[in-house]
Amino acid sequence: MLSISNLHVAVGDTPILKGLTLDVPAGEVHAIMGPNGAGKSTLGYALSGRPGYEGTEGAVTWRGEDLLDLDPAERAAKGVFLSFQYPIEIPGVPALTFVRTALNAQKRARGEEEVSAPEFLKAVKAASKALKMDFDMLKRPLNVGFSGGEKKRMEILQMALLEPSLLILDETDSGLDIDALRIVAEGVNALRGPERSMLVITHYQRLLDYIKPDKVHVLAAGKIVASGGPELAHQLEAEGYDRYVGEAA
């Protein structure tokens, strides 16, 4: 279970998160919605351990362990995965090499046996087929020349292979057309399970038509100001965030 209590995060001298409190039980999918500048991406970065986004106050525990006390690699080995809004390109590093290296690094950190090349290729082919990805593109440098939709599918493929227990999706719907959105959402839904928690960060309700959350939270002015069921996302789509921004000010 993810438990965030009174989390404060500043970027440089600018406070971004200002007392955010949130619990995400195992097996649940929670959506985070809110206006630009509310702190949605900052929350994802702080949970995953991006440098410059350290908590200055409050606590975060994942499965009872102090998450803020771990470096990014340790968090990843514990099952924390952040899907980027804008996945980066890494010239010269084939996508297959990147994913297998990451997978085996995590397995070594957990004291598990590494995955052999034949086992890995079998798993990759199955995952890429499910995501309707051309296997040959995985031989290319990571994300180089990929379309927006292909980059997002690459993120979901990494999730399927790394099998994280805490998934943080930072605006996964950004830049996707209708078909790509549906395929990516199906990939995310395939990862739902009783031991896996998800935070879905999004501006738009349309993604939640496919990834149906257990709860929806409104993040404004650096803290959670409202929570509800999936109907809250429809309300936000119809009315916008002005009401909540005013209450948070």
C-alpha positions in Angstrom: 0.0 0.0 0.0 1.2 3.5 -0.9 0.7 6.0 2.0 1.6 9.7 1.6 1.3 11.9 4.6 1.7 15.7 4.6 4.2 15.6 1.7 6.0 18.9 0.9 8.2 19.1 -2.2 10.1 22.2 -3.4 11.9 22.6 -6.7 14.7 24.9 -6.1 13.3 27.6 -3.9 9.7 27.1 -5.2 7.3 25.1 -3.1 5.2 22.8 -5.3 3.6 20.2 -3.1 2.2 21.7 0.1 1.0 19.0 2.4 -0.3 16.3 0.1 -1.9 13.3 1.8 -3.0 10.3 -0.1 -3.5 6.5 0.4 -3.6 4.0 -2.5 -4.4 0.4 -1.3 -2.9 -2.6 -3.0 -4.9 -3.6 -6.0 -6.5 -0.2 -6.6 -6.1 2.3 -9.4 -6.3 6.0 -8.4 -6.5 8.9 -10.8 -4.9 12.3 -10.1 -6.5 15.2 -12.0 -5.8 18.9 -11.7 -4.9 22.1 -13.6 -1.5 22.9 -15.0 1.0 23.7 -12.3 -0.9 22.0 -9.6 2.0 19.5 -8.9 0.9 16.4 -10.6 4.2 15.6 -12.4 6.1 16.8 -9.3 4.3 14.1 -7.3 5.4 11.4 -9.8 9.0 12.7 -9.8 9.1 12.8 -6.0 7.8 9.2 -5.6 10.2 7.9 -8.2 13.2 9.8 -6.7 14.1 12.2 -9.5 17.0 14.5 -8.3 15.8 18.0 -7.4 12.3 16.7 -6.3 13.1 15.5 -2.8 10.5 15.8 0.0 11.2 18.5 2.5 8.5 17.5 5.0 6.1 14.6 5.5 6.4 10.9 4.8 5.9 8.4 2.0 5.8 4.6 2.7 5.4 1.9 0.2 4.5 -1.5 1.6 5.5 -0.2 5.0 9.0 1.0 3.9 10.2 4.6 3.9 10.3 5.4 0.2 12.0 8.8 0.6 15.0 7.1 2.3 15.8 5.1 -0.9 17.7 6.2 -3.9 16.0 5.9 -7.4 17.6 2.6 -8.2 16.5 1.1 -4.9 12.9 2.4 -5.5 12.9 0.8 -8.9 14.1 -2.6 -7.4 11.3 -2.3 -4.9 8.8 -2.1 -7.7 8.3 1.6 -8.4 7.9 2.6 -12.0 7.3 6.0 -13.5 5.9 6.2 -17.1 7.1 9.6 -18.5 4.8 12.1 -20.1 7.6 12.7 -22.6 9.8 9.6 -22.9 13.4 10.4 -23.7 15.4 9.2 -26.7 18.7 7.4 -26.1 20.7 7.2 -29.3 23.0 4.2 -29.6 21.2 2.0 -27.1 18.9 -0.6 -28.7 15.5 -0.7 -26.9 15.9 -4.5 -26.3 19.3 -4.0 -24.7 18.0 -1.2 -22.5 15.0 -3.2 -21.2 16.9 -6.4 -20.6 19.7 -4.5 -18.8 17.1 -2.8 -16.6 15.2 -6.0 -15.9 18.4 -8.0 -14.9 19.7 -5.1 -12.8 16.5 -5.1 -10.8 16.6 -8.9 -10.4 20.2 -8.7 -9.1 19.2 -6.1 -6.6 16.5 -8.4 -5.3 18.8 -11.4 -5.3 16.8 -13.1 -8.0 18.1 -15.1 -11.0 18.7 -13.1 -14.2 16.6 -13.7 -17.3 18.3 -15.5 -20.1 18.3 -14.1 -23.6 15.9 -16.8 -25.0 13.5 -16.3 -22.1 13.7 -12.5 -22.5 13.1 -12.6 -26.3 10.0 -14.9 -25.8 8.6 -12.5 -23.2 9.3 -9.4 -25.4 7.7 -10.9 -28.5 4.5 -11.8 -26.5 4.3 -8.3 -25.0 5.0 -6.5 -28.3 2.3 -8.5 -30.0 -0.2 -7.6 -27.4 0.6 -3.9 -27.8 0.6 -4.2 -31.6 4.2 -3.2 -31.9 6.5 -4.2 -34.7 9.2 -6.3 -33.0 11.9 -5.0 -35.4 11.4 -1.5 -34.0 12.7 -2.8 -30.7 16.1 -3.4 -32.3 16.4 0.4 -32.9 17.8 2.9 -30.4 15.4 3.5 -27.6 12.6 5.9 -28.7 14.7 7.3 -31.5 12.4 8.1 -34.4 9.4 6.7 -32.6 6.1 8.4 -32.9 4.3 9.7 -29.8 2.1 6.6 -29.7 5.1 4.3 -30.2 7.0 5.9 -27.3 4.0 5.4 -25.0 3.6 1.7 -26.1 7.3 1.3 -25.4 6.6 2.5 -21.8 3.8 0.0 -21.4 6.0 -2.8 -22.8 8.6 -1.9 -20.2 6.0 -2.2 -17.5 4.8 -5.6 -18.7 8.4 -6.9 -18.6 9.6 -5.3 -15.4 6.3 -6.1 -13.6 6.5 -3.2 -11.1 4.2 -3.2 -8.1 3.6 0.6 -8.0 2.9 2.1 -11.4 2.9 5.9 -11.8 1.5 7.0 -15.2 2.3 10.6 -15.9 -0.1 11.8 -18.6 0.2 8.6 -20.6 -2.6 9.8 -22.8 -0.6 12.9 -24.0 -0.1 12.9 -27.7 -2.1 9.7 -28.4 -4.8 9.3 -31.1 -7.9 7.3 -30.4 -6.6 3.9 -31.5 -3.2 4.3 -29.7 -5.0 5.4 -26.5 -7.2 2.3 -26.6 -4.2 0.0 -27.1 -2.1 1.6 -24.4 -5.0 1.5 -22.0 -5.5 -2.2 -22.7 -1.9 -2.7 -21.9 -2.2 -0.9 -18.6 -5.4 -2.8 -17.7 -3.6 -6.1 -18.4 -1.3 -5.2 -15.5 -4.0 -4.7 -12.9 -3.8 -7.1 -10.0 -4.5 -7.5 -6.3 -0.8 -6.8 -5.4 -0.3 -3.9 -7.8 -1.2 -0.2 -7.2 -1.5 2.4 -9.8 -1.5 6.2 -9.9 -2.8 7.6 -13.2 -2.0 11.3 -13.7 -4.1 12.9 -16.4 -5.8 16.1 -17.5 -8.6 14.4 -19.3 -11.5 12.1 -18.5 -11.2 10.3 -21.8 -8.4 8.1 -20.6 -10.5 7.0 -17.6 -13.2 5.7 -19.9 -10.6 2.9 -20.7 -8.7 2.7 -17.4 -11.5 2.8 -14.9 -10.2 4.1 -11.6 -11.4 3.1 -8.1 -11.0 6.7 -7.0 -10.4 10.1 -8.5 -8.5 12.9 -6.7 -8.3 16.6 -7.5 -4.8 18.1 -7.0 -4.8 21.9 -6.8 -2.3 24.3 -5.3 0.0 21.4 -4.2 -2.5 19.3 -2.2 -5.5 16.9 -2.7 -8.6 19.1 -2.4 -11.3 16.6 -3.4 -11.8 12.9 -3.8 -14.6 10.8 -5.2 -15.5 8.0 -7.6 -15.2 7.9 -11.4 -18.2 10.3 -11.6 -15.8 13.1 -10.3 -13.8 12.9 -13.5 -17.0 13.5 -15.5 -17.8 16.5 -13.3 -14.3 17.9 -13.9 -14.7 17.4 -17.6 -17.9 19.4 -17.6 -17.1 22.1 -15.1 -13.3 22.5 -15.1 -11.1 23.1 -12.1 -12.0 26.7 -11.2 -14.0 25.8 -8.2 -11.3 23.7 -6.7 -8.5 26.1 -7.5 -10.5 28.8 -5.6 -11.0 26.5 -2.6 -7.3 25.6 -2.5 -6.1 29.2 -2.7 
